[in-house]
Amino acid sequence: MEINGNPQILPNISLGFHIYNSHFVASWTYLASLELLSTWSNFIPNYKCDNKDNIVAVIGGPDSDVSFFMATILNNYKLPQLGYGSSPVINGPSQQAFFQWMFPNINQQYVGMLQLLLLFTWTWIGVIFIEDDNGLRFVQKELPKFSQEGICFDFIEPLPPLYFKTGIHEMVESWVKLYLLIHDSKVSVVVLHGEIHTMIVLRMFPRIPELEDIPRNTNGKLWMMTAQMEFTSIPFQRLWDIDILHGSLAFATQSKELEGFHSFLYMRNPYKEIGDGFIKDFWKQVFDCSFSSSLEEGNVWNHCTGKEKLEALPRSIFEMSTSSHSYSVYNAAYAVAYALQSMRSSILKHRIMSEERHKDLLNPFLWQAQPLSLCNEPCHKGQSKSKKEGKPFCCYDCFPCPKGKVSIQMDMDSCYQCPGDHYPSKAQDQCIPKEISFLSFHEPLGITLTIFALLFSSITALILAVFIQHKDTPIVKANNRGLSYTLLASLLLSFLCPLLFIGHPQRATCLLRQTAFGIIFSVAVSCVVAKTLTVVLAFMATKPNSTMRKWVGKRLTLFMVPSCSLIQAILCTVWLMSSAPFPDLDMGSLPTEMVLECNEGSTAMFYAVLGFIGLLAMISFTVAFLGRNLPDSFNEAKFITLRMLLFCSVWISFVPAYQSTKGKYTVAVEIFSILASSAGLLTLIFSPKVYIILIRPELNNRQQLMRKKPMK
């Protein structure tokens, strides 16, 4: 009506049309195609003797089979064809030259379908397809691309054929089989690759349980449909509900509302239309009424008045807006008209077609609480996948990552180790940077050890001052006054040594702290050895003609202290020259921290230095044990064995404690051992003397010191 009423298109020429219904059956499509080439109302294939009703073009569809069967006949006669539905698989340029598709390319739908599945992580799906050329091409060429992107399939099943005249029993049986397959599957998403009439089968599914004693529920499935499918049904489905379609996703094609189309529909009336042989049949079906005649008055159940309104019909029965297929037919009709106009005027006119870009793409917030379609729950962060034997690749078990490894994304194939400067979170779902750790002056442990070191060094300095002030008293002179000064000075430096162990490790402190400690402590212990030997030898020298008399006094001190200190100094020099300590970052000892420490270089030399100090301590302890029965009146004899037992106990326990602790606590153990052993020597050697000097000065005389008790 628009084309014929427009004087700018084909003036003085009227276009007409014939409509054929092939019922989606191949034989009917071939028959309709041959009738176009025959004399009207006188079917003789390939024979047309009248000059009326000349066919200039054929618009075919809506499914690919109709277009293909139509093209099989009409291409031989070079008759132009336009397809308003899904395109058939046409091979050869000669066939394609006479066929023009008005529907969008289906390959674009496949790309969009895959992107949609990946967007919503629907990796476990089912597929139903029509077993035609398009459907087989989809299964053979497109579904492998889906698999490459991580989509796998619980089932891929052909849709049962749709018969309208014969084979009803076989058709229903195949429908029931397919229904049970979908019902029993755990997939939530089913891709339906079909044609326009596939909707008829889909609407049958909710009715199948009424025919068979089987469970009823496929409404939980989300159907993803191609753009070729539109809402269509056969007459007896008009009152059926459409719950099965709720929540479905279908690809849409570009279309727009036609100007004047609604007004055209509002004016439709079966009693006023002339030359429209379809409107009464259509009216009877959609309004469930009849047009009575005098011969069938008795059979009238609901009379069609012509006042029925199309806009009052549910959209499931009649759509008032322009559908994609209708819009394609509309464009095809205009394409034919303009082609004829161009042929008449021999003027080629170019039409510029513009496509509006799609705006306002998917808003992710609108799709929260979306359905899932997975073979199993996805593996969370902190887990890895393990393939299930005998199952498709997207069916797997999830296992927690092994200790020390992480997975920072969903559905990771395997867990991996964090870098050395990171550690796994508790949930093993991320790598957290390790903090740098060392024994600092600003933390409670470092502050406490610093206070004790300064406190004991201050006490040692005070004791040294007391001894110097009372240097001429008998108790200071006893047992070598110079040896006591040396011992107090070495203990003072020993208490200050821990300050080299606390704080940010530097190259200088790493070089000094162990060697300084080793030499200073060797001086202190050698002084103790000399003191112990002096006490024992002093009593042995009291015997007549004793050869020990010449070792009593300064001679023993001058030999013992320098020689022991020299040996330790040589060991430390060899250590520094062969494999000196250096600042190091230990990233493996502690799980959550990187320890900034002094690497001791040669472990053997470190234990050699400690071993020499231990050797001197054992010598002192042995000598003290042999002299344990010396008279109690001699102030040194009372505490010799006890002080060396304490000293040896501290350093024997140091070795396992040092090896079992990590990080800054290793340094703290060594500092504690230095402070404890030094404090033990200071207390047990000098506290009795300080007590007598300051508290009991009346005992600080020669007669008291020389008073003896019988030997035990």
C-alpha positions as CSV (number, residue, x, y, z in Angstrom):
1,M,0.0,0.0,0.0
2,E,2.8,2.5,0.8
3,I,4.8,1.7,-2.4
4,N,1.8,1.8,-4.7
5,G,0.5,5.0,-3.0
6,N,3.9,6.8,-3.5
7,P,4.1,8.6,-6.8
8,Q,7.9,8.9,-6.4
9,I,8.3,5.1,-6.6
10,L,7.3,3.3,-9.8
11,P,4.8,5.8,-11.1
12,N,2.0,4.2,-13.2
13,I,3.0,0.7,-12.0
14,S,1.2,-1.3,-9.3
15,L,2.9,-4.1,-7.4
16,G,1.0,-7.1,-6.3
17,F,1.9,-10.3,-4.4
18,H,1.1,-13.9,-3.9
19,I,1.5,-15.6,-0.5
20,Y,2.4,-19.3,-0.3
21,N,2.5,-21.3,2.9
22,S,4.9,-24.1,2.7
23,H,4.2,-25.3,6.2
24,F,8.0,-25.8,6.6
25,V,7.8,-28.9,4.4
26,A,10.3,-29.4,1.6
27,S,7.8,-30.8,-0.9
28,W,5.4,-27.9,-0.4
29,T,8.2,-25.4,-0.9
30,Y,9.2,-27.0,-4.1
31,L,5.6,-27.1,-5.3
32,A,5.1,-23.3,-4.5
33,S,8.3,-22.5,-6.4
34,L,7.2,-24.5,-9.4
35,E,3.8,-22.8,-9.3
36,L,5.4,-19.4,-9.7
37,L,6.8,-20.7,-13.0
38,S,3.5,-22.1,-14.3
39,T,0.4,-20.6,-15.8
40,W,-1.8,-19.3,-13.0
41,S,-4.5,-21.8,-11.9
42,N,-3.2,-24.3,-14.4
43,F,-0.2,-26.1,-12.9
44,I,2.1,-27.4,-15.6
45,P,5.8,-27.3,-14.3
46,N,8.1,-25.1,-16.4
47,Y,5.3,-24.0,-18.7
48,K,3.8,-20.5,-18.5
49,C,1.8,-19.2,-21.5
50,D,0.1,-16.1,-20.2
51,N,1.7,-12.6,-19.8
52,K,0.0,-11.8,-16.6
53,D,1.3,-12.1,-13.1
54,N,4.9,-11.8,-14.1
55,I,7.2,-12.6,-11.2
56,V,10.0,-10.0,-10.7
57,A,11.3,-11.3,-7.4
58,V,10.6,-13.8,-4.6
59,I,10.8,-13.0,-0.9
60,G,11.3,-16.2,1.0
61,G,11.6,-17.4,4.6
62,P,11.5,-17.4,7.5
63,D,13.8,-20.4,8.0
64,S,16.8,-21.4,6.1
65,D,15.3,-24.6,4.7
66,V,12.5,-22.7,2.9
67,S,15.0,-20.3,1.4
68,F,17.3,-23.2,0.3
69,F,14.6,-25.3,-1.3
70,M,13.2,-22.2,-3.0
71,A,16.6,-21.3,-4.3
72,T,17.2,-24.8,-5.6
73,I,14.4,-24.2,-8.2
74,L,14.5,-20.5,-8.8
75,N,18.3,-20.1,-9.3
76,N,18.0,-22.1,-12.4
77,Y,15.7,-19.4,-13.8
78,K,17.9,-16.5,-12.6
79,L,15.0,-15.2,-10.6
80,P,16.0,-12.7,-7.8
81,Q,15.3,-13.9,-4.3
82,L,15.4,-12.1,-1.0
83,G,15.5,-14.0,2.3
84,Y,13.9,-12.3,5.3
85,G,14.9,-15.0,7.9
86,S,18.0,-17.0,8.6
87,S,20.2,-17.4,5.6
88,P,20.6,-20.8,3.9
89,V,24.0,-22.4,3.2
90,I,24.4,-21.6,-0.5
91,N,27.6,-22.9,-2.2
92,G,28.9,-21.4,-5.4
93,P,28.9,-17.8,-6.7
94,S,26.2,-18.4,-9.3
95,Q,23.7,-19.3,-6.6
96,Q,24.7,-16.5,-4.4
97,A,24.4,-14.0,-7.2
98,F,20.6,-14.3,-7.2
99,F,20.1,-14.4,-3.4
100,Q,20.1,-11.4,-1.1
101,W,19.9,-11.8,2.7
102,M,17.9,-9.2,4.5
103,F,18.7,-10.7,8.0
104,P,21.9,-10.0,9.8
105,N,24.9,-12.4,9.5
106,I,24.5,-15.2,12.0
107,N,28.3,-15.4,12.6
108,Q,28.0,-12.1,14.5
109,Q,25.5,-13.8,16.8
110,Y,27.9,-16.6,17.6
111,V,30.5,-14.1,18.7
112,G,28.0,-12.3,20.9
113,M,26.7,-15.6,22.3
114,L,30.3,-16.7,23.3
115,Q,31.0,-13.3,24.9
116,L,27.7,-13.4,26.9
117,L,28.5,-16.9,28.2
118,L,32.0,-15.8,29.3
119,L,30.7,-12.6,30.8
120,F,28.4,-14.5,33.2
121,T,30.8,-17.4,33.6
122,W,28.3,-19.9,32.2
123,T,30.8,-22.6,31.3
124,W,28.6,-25.6,31.8
125,I,25.7,-25.5,29.3
126,G,23.5,-27.7,27.1
127,V,22.9,-27.2,23.4
128,I,19.9,-28.0,21.3
129,F,19.9,-27.4,17.5
130,I,17.9,-28.0,14.4
131,E,19.5,-30.7,12.4
132,D,19.8,-28.6,9.2
133,D,22.8,-27.2,7.3
134,N,22.9,-24.1,9.6
135,G,22.6,-26.2,12.8
136,L,25.2,-28.7,11.7
137,R,27.6,-25.9,10.8
138,F,27.1,-24.4,14.2
139,V,27.9,-27.7,15.9
140,Q,30.9,-28.6,13.8
141,K,32.6,-25.2,13.3
142,E,31.4,-22.9,16.1
143,L,31.1,-25.1,19.2
144,P,34.8,-26.1,19.0
145,K,35.6,-22.3,19.3
146,F,33.4,-22.3,22.5
147,S,35.4,-25.1,23.9
148,Q,38.7,-23.3,23.2
149,E,37.4,-20.5,25.4
150,G,36.5,-22.8,28.3
151,I,32.9,-23.6,27.6
152,C,31.9,-27.3,27.8
153,F,28.7,-29.1,27.2
154,D,26.6,-31.5,29.2
155,F,24.6,-32.4,26.1
156,I,24.5,-31.5,22.4
157,E,21.2,-32.8,21.0
158,P,19.3,-32.2,17.8
159,L,15.7,-30.9,18.0
160,P,13.1,-33.4,17.0
161,P,11.6,-32.6,13.6
162,L,8.3,-30.8,13.5
163,Y,5.6,-32.5,11.5
164,F,2.3,-31.0,10.8
165,K,0.6,-33.7,8.9
166,T,2.2,-37.1,9.7
167,G,4.4,-38.7,12.3
168,I,2.7,-37.3,15.4
169,H,3.4,-40.3,17.5
170,E,7.1,-40.4,16.7
171,M,7.4,-36.6,17.1
172,V,5.8,-36.7,20.6
173,E,8.1,-39.6,21.6
174,S,11.2,-37.7,20.6
175,W,9.9,-34.6,22.4
176,V,9.5,-36.6,25.6
177,K,13.0,-38.0,25.3
178,L,14.5,-34.5,24.9
179,Y,12.4,-33.1,27.7
180,L,13.7,-35.8,30.1
181,L,17.3,-35.1,29.0
182,I,16.9,-31.4,29.8
183,H,15.0,-32.0,33.0
184,D,17.6,-34.4,34.4
185,S,20.6,-32.2,33.5
186,K,22.1,-29.9,36.1
187,V,22.9,-27.2,33.6
188,S,21.2,-23.9,34.1
189,V,21.7,-22.5,30.6
190,V,20.5,-24.1,27.4
191,V,21.6,-22.7,24.1
192,L,18.7,-23.1,21.5
193,H,20.0,-22.8,17.9
194,G,16.7,-22.8,16.0
195,E,14.4,-21.2,13.6
196,I,11.1,-19.2,14.0
197,H,9.0,-22.4,14.3
198,T,11.3,-23.8,17.1
199,M,9.2,-21.7,19.5
200,I,6.3,-24.1,18.9
201,V,8.4,-27.0,20.2
202,L,9.6,-25.0,23.2
203,R,6.1,-24.1,24.2
204,M,5.2,-27.8,24.1
205,F,7.6,-28.7,26.9
206,P,5.4,-27.7,29.8
207,R,2.6,-29.8,28.4
208,I,4.6,-33.0,28.0
209,P,4.2,-34.0,31.7
210,E,0.4,-33.9,31.1
211,L,0.8,-36.5,28.4
212,E,3.3,-38.7,30.3
213,D,3.8,-39.7,33.9
214,I,7.1,-37.8,34.3
215,P,8.4,-34.9,36.5
216,R,7.4,-31.4,35.6
217,N,9.9,-28.6,35.8
218,T,12.1,-27.1,33.1
219,N,11.2,-23.6,34.1
220,G,14.5,-23.3,36.0
221,K,16.5,-23.3,32.8
222,L,17.6,-20.2,31.1
223,W,17.2,-20.4,27.4
224,M,19.6,-18.5,25.2
225,M,18.0,-18.2,21.7
226,T,19.2,-17.0,18.3
227,A,17.7,-14.0,16.6
228,Q,16.0,-16.2,14.0
229,M,13.5,-17.3,16.7
230,E,10.4,-15.2,17.4
231,F,7.3,-15.8,19.4
232,T,5.1,-18.0,17.2
233,S,2.6,-20.7,17.9
234,I,0.0,-22.9,16.3
235,P,-3.7,-22.3,17.0
236,F,-4.2,-24.7,19.9
237,Q,-1.3,-23.1,21.8
238,R,-3.0,-19.7,22.0
239,L,-4.2,-20.1,25.6
240,W,-1.1,-21.8,26.9
241,D,1.0,-20.0,29.5
242,I,4.5,-18.8,28.5
243,D,6.2,-19.2,31.9
244,I,8.9,-21.3,30.3
245,L,10.1,-18.3,28.3
246,H,10.4,-16.0,31.4
247,G,14.1,-15.0,31.9
248,S,15.2,-16.2,28.4
249,L,17.8,-14.3,26.5
250,A,17.4,-13.8,22.8
251,F,19.5,-11.9,20.3
252,A,17.7,-9.0,18.7
253,T,18.2,-7.5,15.3
254,Q,17.9,-3.9,14.3
255,S,14.3,-2.8,13.6
256,K,12.2,0.3,14.1
257,E,8.5,1.1,14.3
258,L,7.0,1.9,10.9
259,E,5.2,5.1,10.5
260,G,1.5,4.6,10.2
261,F,1.7,0.9,11.0
262,H,-0.4,1.1,14.2
263,S,-3.1,3.1,12.4
264,F,-3.1,0.5,9.7
265,L,-3.7,-2.3,12.3
266,Y,-6.4,-0.3,14.1
267,M,-8.4,0.0,10.9
268,R,-8.4,-3.7,10.1
269,N,-11.9,-5.1,9.8
270,P,-12.7,-8.5,8.2
271,Y,-16.0,-7.1,6.9
272,K,-14.5,-4.1,5.1
273,E,-11.4,-5.6,3.6
274,I,-11.6,-6.4,-0.2
275,G,-9.2,-8.7,-1.9
276,D,-7.6,-9.9,1.4
277,G,-8.3,-13.6,1.5
278,F,-6.4,-14.2,4.7
279,I,-7.9,-11.7,7.2
280,K,-11.0,-13.8,8.0
281,D,-8.9,-16.9,8.7
282,F,-6.6,-14.9,10.8
283,W,-9.6,-13.3,12.7
284,K,-11.2,-16.6,13.5
285,Q,-8.0,-18.0,14.9
286,V,-6.9,-15.1,17.1
287,F,-10.4,-14.2,18.4
288,D,-11.7,-17.8,18.5
289,C,-14.9,-16.8,16.6
290,S,-16.6,-17.7,13.3
291,F,-18.2,-16.0,10.3
292,S,-21.6,-17.6,10.0
293,S,-23.5,-18.2,6.8
294,S,-27.0,-19.3,6.2
295,L,-25.9,-22.9,5.7
296,E,-24.1,-23.1,9.1
297,E,-26.2,-21.1,11.5
298,G,-26.5,-24.0,13.8
299,N,-22.8,-24.3,14.2
300,V,-22.1,-20.8,15.2
301,W,-20.4,-20.8,18.7
302,N,-19.0,-17.3,18.8
303,H,-19.9,-14.8,16.1
304,C,-17.2,-12.6,14.7
305,T,-18.6,-9.1,14.7
306,G,-15.6,-7.2,13.2
307,K,-15.5,-4.9,16.3
308,E,-12.9,-7.0,18.0
309,K,-9.7,-5.0,18.7
310,L,-6.3,-6.3,17.8
311,E,-4.7,-4.2,20.5
312,A,-6.8,-6.1,23.1
313,L,-5.0,-9.4,22.3
314,P,-2.2,-10.6,24.4
315,R,1.2,-10.1,22.9
316,S,1.7,-13.9,23.0
317,I,-1.1,-14.1,20.4
318,F,-0.5,-10.9,18.3
319,E,2.3,-8.4,18.5
320,M,1.3,-4.9,17.6
321,S,4.9,-3.7,17.2
322,T,7.1,-4.5,14.2
323,S,9.1,-7.7,14.7
324,S,12.5,-8.4,13.2
325,H,11.2,-10.7,10.6
326,S,8.4,-8.3,9.7
327,Y,10.9,-5.5,9.4
328,S,13.0,-7.6,7.1
329,V,10.0,-8.3,4.8
330,Y,9.2,-4.6,4.8
331,N,12.8,-3.8,3.7
332,A,12.8,-6.6,1.2
333,A,9.6,-5.2,-0.5
334,Y,11.1,-1.8,-0.7
335,A,14.4,-3.3,-2.1
336,V,12.4,-4.9,-4.9
337,A,10.6,-1.6,-5.6
338,Y,13.7,0.5,-5.7
339,A,15.5,-2.1,-7.9
340,L,12.6,-1.9,-10.4
341,Q,12.7,1.9,-10.3
342,S,16.4,1.9,-10.9
343,M,16.0,-0.5,-13.8
344,R,13.3,1.8,-15.3
345,S,15.2,5.0,-15.0
346,S,18.6,3.5,-15.6
347,I,19.9,5.8,-12.9
348,L,21.8,4.2,-10.2
349,K,21.1,5.8,-6.9
350,H,23.3,5.2,-3.9
351,R,21.7,4.9,-0.6
352,I,23.8,5.5,2.5
353,M,22.8,3.3,5.3
354,S,23.9,4.3,8.8
355,E,24.0,2.1,11.7
356,E,23.6,3.5,15.2
357,R,26.1,2.2,17.6
358,H,24.7,0.4,20.6
359,K,25.0,2.5,23.7
360,D,24.7,1.9,27.4
361,L,26.2,-1.6,27.3
362,L,25.6,-4.1,30.0
363,N,25.6,-2.5,33.4
364,P,27.1,-5.2,35.6
365,F,25.1,-4.0,38.6
366,L,21.9,-4.9,36.8
367,W,22.9,-8.6,36.5
368,Q,23.7,-9.4,40.2
369,A,22.0,-12.6,41.5
370,Q,22.3,-13.9,38.0
371,P,21.8,-17.7,37.4
372,L,24.9,-19.9,37.3
373,S,25.4,-22.6,34.7
374,L,28.4,-24.6,35.7
375,C,29.2,-28.3,36.0
376,N,30.3,-27.6,39.5
377,E,30.9,-24.7,41.8
378,P,34.0,-22.7,40.7
379,C,37.2,-23.1,42.7
380,H,37.6,-20.1,44.9
381,K,40.8,-18.2,45.5
382,G,43.1,-20.3,47.6
383,Q,42.1,-23.5,45.8
384,S,43.2,-25.2,42.6
385,K,41.4,-27.4,40.1
386,S,41.8,-31.2,39.9
387,K,40.2,-32.9,36.9
388,K,37.5,-35.5,37.4
389,E,38.2,-38.8,35.7
390,G,35.7,-39.5,32.9
391,K,34.2,-36.1,32.9
392,P,34.5,-33.1,30.5
393,F,37.3,-30.7,31.2
394,C,35.1,-28.1,32.9
395,C,34.0,-30.7,35.5
396,Y,36.6,-30.7,38.3
397,D,37.2,-30.9,42.0
398,C,38.6,-28.1,44.1
399,F,41.4,-28.6,46.6
400,P,43.0,-26.1,49.0
401,C,46.5,-24.9,48.0
402,P,49.4,-26.7,49.7
403,K,51.0,-24.9,52.5
404,G,53.1,-22.0,51.3
405,K,51.4,-21.7,48.0
406,V,48.5,-19.5,46.8
407,S,46.0,-19.0,44.0
408,I,44.9,-15.4,43.5
409,Q,42.2,-16.0,40.9
410,M,39.1,-18.1,40.6
411,D,39.4,-21.5,38.9
412,M,43.2,-21.6,38.7
413,D,44.7,-24.8,37.4
414,S,47.5,-24.9,40.0
415,C,48.8,-23.0,43.0
416,Y,52.1,-21.3,42.9
417,Q,54.8,-20.2,45.3
418,C,54.9,-16.6,46.4
419,P,58.1,-14.6,45.6
420,G,60.8,-14.6,48.3
421,D,59.9,-11.2,49.6
422,H,56.2,-12.1,50.0
423,Y,54.2,-14.7,52.0
424,P,50.8,-16.3,51.5
425,S,47.8,-14.9,53.3
426,K,46.0,-17.1,55.8
427,A,43.3,-17.9,53.2
428,Q,46.2,-18.5,50.6
429,D,44.5,-16.2,48.2
430,Q,47.1,-13.5,47.9
431,C,50.8,-12.8,48.4
432,I,51.5,-10.2,51.1
433,P,54.8,-8.3,51.2
434,K,57.0,-9.3,54.0
435,E,58.1,-6.7,56.6
436,I,61.8,-6.1,57.2
437,S,62.6,-7.2,60.8
438,F,65.7,-6.7,63.0
439,L,66.3,-6.1,66.7
440,S,65.7,-2.4,67.1
441,F,66.5,0.1,69.8
442,H,62.9,1.3,69.5
443,E,61.0,-2.0,70.3
444,P,60.3,-3.3,73.8
445,L,62.8,-6.2,73.5
446,G,65.6,-4.0,72.3
447,I,64.9,-1.4,74.9
448,T,64.9,-4.0,77.7
449,L,68.2,-5.5,76.6
450,T,69.7,-2.0,76.2
451,I,68.6,-1.0,79.7
452,F,70.1,-4.2,81.2
453,A,73.4,-3.8,79.3
454,L,73.7,-0.2,80.5
455,L,72.7,-1.1,84.0
456,F,75.2,-3.9,84.4
457,S,78.0,-1.8,82.8
458,S,77.2,1.0,85.3
459,I,77.4,-1.4,88.2
460,T,80.6,-2.8,86.9
461,A,82.1,0.7,86.6
462,L,81.0,1.5,90.2
463,I,82.6,-1.7,91.5
464,L,85.8,-0.9,89.6
465,A,85.7,2.6,91.2
466,V,85.2,1.0,94.7
467,F,88.2,-1.3,94.1
468,I,90.4,1.5,92.9
469,Q,89.4,3.6,95.9
470,H,90.1,0.7,98.3
471,K,93.1,-0.6,96.5
472,D,95.3,-0.8,99.6
473,T,92.9,-2.8,101.7
474,P,93.7,-6.5,102.3
475,I,90.7,-7.9,100.4
476,V,91.6,-5.9,97.2
477,K,95.2,-6.9,97.5
478,A,94.3,-10.6,98.0
479,N,94.4,-12.8,94.9
480,N,96.1,-10.3,92.6
481,R,94.8,-6.7,92.5
482,G,95.8,-6.1,88.9
483,L,93.9,-9.3,87.8
484,S,90.7,-8.0,89.4
485,Y,91.1,-4.6,87.6
486,T,91.5,-6.5,84.3
487,L,88.5,-8.7,84.9
488,L,86.3,-5.8,85.9
489,A,87.4,-3.8,82.8
490,S,86.7,-6.8,80.5
491,L,83.3,-7.3,82.1
492,L,82.5,-3.6,81.6
493,L,83.3,-4.0,77.9
494,S,81.3,-7.3,77.8
495,F,78.2,-5.6,79.1
496,L,78.6,-2.9,76.4
497,C,79.1,-5.5,73.6
498,P,75.3,-6.1,73.2
499,L,74.9,-2.6,71.9
500,L,76.7,-3.7,68.8
501,F,74.1,-6.4,68.3
502,I,71.0,-4.1,68.6
503,G,70.0,-1.8,65.8
504,H,70.1,-1.7,62.0
505,P,72.9,-4.1,60.9
506,Q,75.7,-2.2,59.2
507,R,79.0,-3.5,57.7
508,A,81.1,-2.1,60.5
509,T,78.9,-3.5,63.3
510,C,78.8,-6.9,61.6
511,L,82.6,-7.0,61.4
512,L,83.0,-5.9,65.0
513,R,80.4,-7.5,67.2
514,Q,81.4,-11.1,67.2
515,T,85.1,-10.5,67.1
516,A,84.9,-7.9,69.8
517,F,82.8,-10.1,71.9
518,G,85.1,-13.1,71.4
519,I,88.3,-11.2,72.3
520,I,86.8,-9.3,75.3
521,F,85.1,-12.4,76.7
522,S,88.3,-14.4,76.2
523,V,90.1,-11.8,78.4
524,A,87.4,-12.1,81.0
525,V,87.4,-15.9,81.1
526,S,91.2,-16.1,81.1
527,C,91.2,-13.8,84.1
528,V,88.8,-16.1,85.8
529,V,91.0,-19.1,85.0
530,A,94.0,-17.2,86.4
531,K,92.0,-16.3,89.5
532,T,91.0,-19.9,90.0
533,L,94.5,-21.2,89.5
534,T,95.8,-18.6,91.8
535,V,93.5,-19.7,94.6
536,V,94.3,-23.4,94.2
537,L,98.0,-22.9,93.7
538,A,98.1,-20.6,96.8
539,F,97.1,-23.4,99.0
540,M,99.3,-25.9,97.3
541,A,102.3,-23.5,97.6
542,T,101.9,-23.5,101.4
543,K,103.4,-27.0,101.6
544,P,107.1,-27.3,102.3
545,N,109.4,-27.4,99.2
546,S,106.4,-26.9,96.9
547,T,107.4,-26.1,93.2
548,M,104.1,-24.2,92.8
549,R,105.3,-21.2,94.8
550,K,106.9,-19.5,91.9
551,W,103.6,-19.4,89.9
552,V,101.7,-17.7,92.7
553,G,101.3,-14.0,92.0
554,K,101.7,-11.9,88.9
555,R,103.7,-14.4,87.0
556,L,100.7,-16.6,86.4
557,T,98.6,-13.6,85.4
558,L,101.2,-12.3,82.9
559,F,101.3,-15.7,81.2
560,M,97.6,-16.8,81.3
561,V,95.7,-13.6,80.2
562,P,97.9,-12.4,77.2
563,S,98.4,-15.9,75.8
564,C,94.7,-16.8,75.9
565,S,93.7,-13.4,74.4
566,L,96.3,-13.8,71.7
567,I,95.0,-17.2,70.6
568,Q,91.5,-15.8,70.4
569,A,92.7,-12.7,68.5
570,I,94.4,-15.0,65.9
571,L,91.2,-17.0,65.5
572,C,89.2,-13.8,64.9
573,T,91.8,-12.4,62.4
574,V,91.6,-15.7,60.4
575,W,87.8,-15.4,60.5
576,L,87.8,-11.8,59.2
577,M,90.3,-12.6,56.4
578,S,88.8,-15.8,55.2
579,S,85.0,-15.2,55.5
580,A,84.1,-12.1,57.3
581,P,80.5,-11.4,58.5
582,F,78.4,-9.1,56.4
583,P,74.8,-7.6,56.4
584,D,72.3,-9.9,54.8
585,L,68.6,-10.1,54.1
586,D,67.2,-13.5,55.2
587,M,63.9,-14.1,53.3
588,G,63.3,-17.7,54.1
589,S,63.7,-18.3,57.8
590,L,60.4,-16.7,58.9
591,P,57.2,-17.0,56.9
592,T,56.0,-13.4,57.3
593,E,59.2,-11.4,57.8
594,M,62.4,-10.7,56.0
595,V,65.2,-10.7,58.6
596,L,67.9,-8.0,58.2
597,E,70.8,-9.7,60.0
598,C,74.6,-10.1,60.1
599,N,75.5,-13.2,58.2
600,E,78.3,-14.7,60.2
601,G,80.2,-15.8,57.0
602,S,82.0,-18.9,58.2
603,T,79.9,-20.8,60.7
604,A,82.9,-23.0,61.6
605,M,84.9,-20.0,62.7
606,F,82.0,-18.6,64.7
607,Y,81.7,-21.9,66.7
608,A,85.6,-22.0,66.9
609,V,85.6,-18.7,68.7
610,L,82.8,-19.8,71.0
611,G,84.5,-23.1,71.5
612,F,87.7,-21.5,72.7
613,I,85.8,-19.5,75.3
614,G,84.1,-22.7,76.3
615,L,87.4,-24.5,76.7
616,L,88.7,-21.8,79.0
617,A,85.5,-22.0,81.0
618,M,85.8,-25.8,81.3
619,I,89.4,-25.5,82.5
620,S,88.3,-23.0,85.1
621,F,85.4,-25.2,86.2
622,T,87.6,-28.3,86.5
623,V,90.2,-26.4,88.6
624,A,87.5,-24.9,90.7
625,F,85.9,-28.3,91.3
626,L,89.3,-29.7,92.4
627,G,89.6,-26.8,94.9
628,R,86.0,-27.0,96.2
629,N,87.2,-28.1,99.7
630,L,89.4,-25.1,100.3
631,P,88.8,-23.4,103.7
632,D,85.6,-21.4,103.8
633,S,87.3,-18.5,105.5
634,F,89.0,-17.6,102.2
635,N,86.4,-15.5,100.4
636,E,87.3,-16.7,96.8
637,A,86.9,-20.4,97.6
638,K,83.3,-20.2,98.6
639,F,82.0,-19.3,95.1
640,I,84.5,-20.6,92.6
641,T,82.6,-23.8,91.7
642,L,79.2,-22.2,91.7
643,R,80.1,-19.3,89.4
644,M,81.7,-21.5,86.8
645,L,78.8,-23.9,86.9
646,L,76.5,-21.0,86.1
647,F,78.8,-19.8,83.4
648,C,79.0,-23.2,81.7
649,S,75.3,-23.8,82.0
650,V,74.5,-20.5,80.2
651,W,76.7,-21.2,77.2
652,I,75.8,-24.9,76.9
653,S,72.2,-24.0,76.7
654,F,73.0,-21.2,74.3
655,V,73.9,-23.5,71.4
656,P,70.5,-25.3,71.0
657,A,68.7,-22.1,71.8
658,Y,70.7,-20.2,69.1
659,Q,70.0,-22.8,66.5
660,S,66.2,-23.2,67.2
661,T,65.3,-19.5,67.2
662,K,64.9,-17.4,64.1
663,G,65.2,-13.7,63.1
664,K,65.8,-11.1,65.7
665,Y,65.2,-13.6,68.6
666,T,68.5,-15.4,67.6
667,V,70.3,-12.1,68.3
668,A,68.4,-11.7,71.5
669,V,69.5,-15.2,72.7
670,E,73.1,-14.3,72.2
671,I,72.7,-11.0,73.9
672,F,71.0,-12.7,76.9
673,S,73.8,-15.2,77.1
674,I,76.4,-12.5,77.1
675,L,74.6,-10.5,79.8
676,A,73.7,-13.6,81.9
677,S,77.2,-15.1,82.0
678,S,78.8,-11.7,82.6
679,A,76.4,-10.9,85.3
680,G,77.1,-14.3,86.9
681,L,80.8,-13.7,87.0
682,L,80.4,-10.1,88.3
683,T,77.9,-11.2,91.0
684,L,79.6,-14.3,92.3
685,I,83.2,-13.0,92.1
686,F,82.8,-9.4,93.3
687,S,79.7,-9.2,95.4
688,P,81.3,-10.8,98.5
689,K,84.2,-8.4,98.3
690,V,82.0,-5.3,97.8
691,Y,79.9,-6.5,100.7
692,I,82.9,-6.7,103.0
693,I,84.4,-3.4,101.7
694,L,81.2,-1.3,102.0
695,I,79.0,-3.1,104.6
696,R,81.4,-5.1,106.8
697,P,84.7,-3.1,106.8
698,E,85.7,-4.6,110.1
699,L,86.3,-7.9,108.3
700,N,88.6,-6.2,105.8
701,N,91.8,-7.1,107.7
702,R,94.6,-9.5,107.3
703,Q,93.9,-11.6,110.4
704,Q,90.3,-12.2,109.3
705,L,91.4,-13.2,105.8
706,M,94.1,-15.6,107.1
707,R,91.7,-17.3,109.6
708,K,91.4,-21.0,108.7
709,K,89.0,-23.8,109.5
710,P,89.9,-27.4,109.4
711,M,89.9,-29.0,106.0
712,K,86.9,-31.2,105.3
